[in-house]
Amino acid sequence: MKFLFDDPAFDYQALRTAGYADFGGAQLGEVMAVTSRVPEGDTDSWCREWSALAERVARLGYNALDEDRTADARASLLRAHNYYRTAEFFLRDDPGRDAAAVRLFKASKDVFSQAAVLLERPPEPVRIPYENTSLPGHFYRADDSGVPRPTIIHHGGIDSTLEEGYFFIAAAAMARGYHCLCFEGPGQGSVLRDQGLTFRPDWEEVVGPAVDYALTLPGVDASRLALVGTSLGGLLCLRAAAFEHRLAGCVAHDAVWQLGDVVALPPFVLEWVEQGCDDFANPVMYGIAAQQTFTRWLLRQAMWTFGADTPAELLRRLPAFGLSEVLGAVDCPVLVLDAEEDMFFAGLEHAKKVYAALNSPKTLHVFTREEGGGAHCHSGAMHLYHDRLFSWLSQTLGPLRTGAA
């Protein structure tokens, strides 16, 4: 279902950005104005126009701060954060060293940090001990009463950031009386940029330390922890839940079965990769990717986040990211979410495969085009997604106890 562009990648990213208006992350008029100046598929124009919007809105925020207009400053800085993130999105030719990408990523984080302290309940920046380093997180408290509360642990996917977790789930969680710990793992956000850590298939080694840390936080009910993974996180969280048995629930937002079958390529290219004929396979895959904005972005993004130097190397890494051998070990209740018009996994029936393989209590919900939630991870329909999510969490974790808001 078209939003503002014919180019599927531009259209979805514009919808994703606009969808955060529900929680102060965008203004529809600004989105429509900036996209009207961006030609279809022109990634240079995309970056330039979104950057200009982000900088203009950030100045509004700083002016409001100077004039002690807290509400206006918060509103503008939240939007500027989202617009900076959107401006940086397609800069993937050399994302780790591209000066513009680095600058925009940093600007997005900086303005969110300034907006966050102005929230009614500012998040607590945390560092989660992880192997010989640490992972960044934000802990959002529903209140400071000390009453044990159900707590959500959230991580994103292949292109999510720590700050985006506020719009995905944290704002809605706090409003409903849940604590929420958002974090970035290897392959994501600043963990990738600053530490050079890429995705790993044994995601339980990432979630385990996050659970350990959550259990040290005052007010967290240890018996009511739920893990939510968004996009690729829908695969990673279920992989973790197969080994992490302190969870009272797990949500695949949305469900992903196997990364190895996501890349649609001619059979002869796959044969070349299997045979190690990379000199033939790589140029063909680069050529295929050059034909579409989405495919070009996805190839470059995946090579970066999975630590692959070539397309062929990437293809050989992806099969390790799958659930077929572990999903039967998940013992907590699972909410499996799906999107009718998912541009990443169209026609692959990942959610149905995940649902069928689960042995634990399970629920499958498919968001549709007709109701407006059919896009990948239900972008543009956050309240619809939250209605389904928190209904299930309430039934699974139980109602908020005495003293809850």
Buried (B, 14 or more C-beta within 10 A) or exposed (E): EEBBBEBBBBBBBBBBBBBBBBBBBBBEEBBEEBBEEBEEBBBEEBBBBBBBBBBBBBEBBBEBBEEEBEEBBBBBBBBBBBBBBBBBBBBBEEBEEBEBBBBBBBBBBBBBBBBBEBBEBBBEEBEBEBEEEBBBBBBBBBBEEEBBBBBBBBBBBBBBBBBBBBBBBBBBBBBBBBBBBBBBBBBBBBBBBEBEBBBBBEBBBBBBBBBEBBEEBEBBBEEBBBBBBBBBBBBBBBBBBBBBEBBBBBBBBBBBBBBBBBBEBEEEBBEBBEEEBBEBBBEBBBEBBEEBBBBBBBBBBBBBBBBBEBBBBBBBBBEBBBBEEBBEEBBBBBBBBBBBBBBBBEEBBBBBBBBEBBEBEBBBBBBEEEEEBBBBBBBBBBEBBBEBBBEBBBEBBEEBEEEBE
